Amino acid sequence: MNNVAIITARGGSKRIPRKNIRPFLGRPIIAYVIDAARKSGLFSEVMVSTDDQEIAEVARHYGAAVPFLRSTKTADDFATTADVLTEVVDQYTQKGQVFDYACCLYPTAPFVTPDLLKQAFSTLTRKQFDTVYPVQQFSFPIQRAVLLRNEKVQWFQPEHALTRSQDLEPAYHDAGQFYFVNVAAFQQNHRLITDNSGGIVISELEAHDIDNEEDWQVAELKYSMVNEE
């Protein structure tokens, strides 16, 4: 297939140092994502976009390509995922490699599976979306959220103060794992989420956002539970 998996793994990480290659249950966390992409059979190239030589070495050890290093511009704190994806696609184009679809994966998403990637790709192509990504349902109805200002509570949406939870439409949020994109559509709008984006619903057990040490520990516990033999 003429698809590329792009794993974004810059060297700088302030809250969890060396986060992208830190051992997660015994293996560098990025290895889980590389394995899922390779085992999916969806990609003619699985590559890691990084500015860091150590990350590049780890990525190559686990079977990913690192054909070029990320630029300084897309390795700072202000570069977006779309900026990184644009740079990678442009670099490949300059080398004469043009892909139909790309999947931009975060290196700290060890819960991603080959089957989930296949489901996303099927939805993307079947529905002709620009982008497809995993979403999770909010555990509490967002229509009944409250503001807290100067210790005073007030409703975000007062009209739903007395509405039963089961009568409110479910709301979802980005699971923070990956974006599967139609490359031609992305090159036109340079946006990962458009008016023609689709989502696949995953459970609370199928993802965990890792921003601090506590998140890391919970993610390891959750992963161990889900993958219990």
PyMOL commands that set and color helices and strands:
alter all, ss='L'
color gray80, all
select helices_A, chain A and resi 19-21+29-40+53-61+73-75+81-94+114-127+142-144+158-160+165-167+183-189+204-206+213-226
alter helices_A, ss='H'
color red, helices_A
select strands_A, chain A and resi 3-8+23-24+27-28+45-49+101-105+131-137+146-149+152-155+172-174+178-182+197-201
alter strands_A, ss='S'
color yellow, strands_A
deselect
rebuild
show_as cartoon
